[in-house]
Amino acid sequence: MVERIVTAGRTVLARDGYARFVTTRVADEAGISPGSLYQYFRNKDELLTVLMERYWAETGDRVTAALADRLTAPPGRLVPDAVEALLRALEHDSQLLRVVTEEVPRRYSEVHLHALRRRIQDLGSAYLAGRTPGERSGSTRSWVLVAALEALSVRWVLEQPGITRDELVRELTVLVAHYVGGADPRESLGY
């Protein structure tokens, strides 16, 4: 029953937006009475918190699963794979992404989004350890890269600018490679 309610809540949130996200709509979508919903969730806030936790966990699982076995790849191959994984995860439910990023108050997502970023940053830090010259911190570089890739990827998914997916992946690959200090990936990838 919990899964049924959560699935219905996700549908209502994506379809109707945050302003129209109410428990009676969720109960209707789930095919249950509001009283039945309240047996599992005390209120709209509790349901929304669970929805955000699951949304960001699923997004993180998609990205980290796609990257976990690629951490030994050179930057010119890892970065395009990472960008593709991030784009696929964000596109999985782009309407829900829009509502989550533009309408749902940050308090519902902050902890969960931070956990997702931390998972990806940890992967990035592990990858960067020993790969780049100098005394620059791998964790700092990883934070900067994750923040930049997230912001640009979310904007691309939501805005759908006149930039193709291949162009975006190519430009982000060049951006990251130059920032990390590795070789120019355009040479090995034929850009």
Summary of the structure (lengths in Angstrom):
residues: 191
radius of gyration: 19.2
end to end distance: 51.1
largest distance: 62.2
contacts: 573
relative contact order: 0.12
helix: 76%
strand: 0%
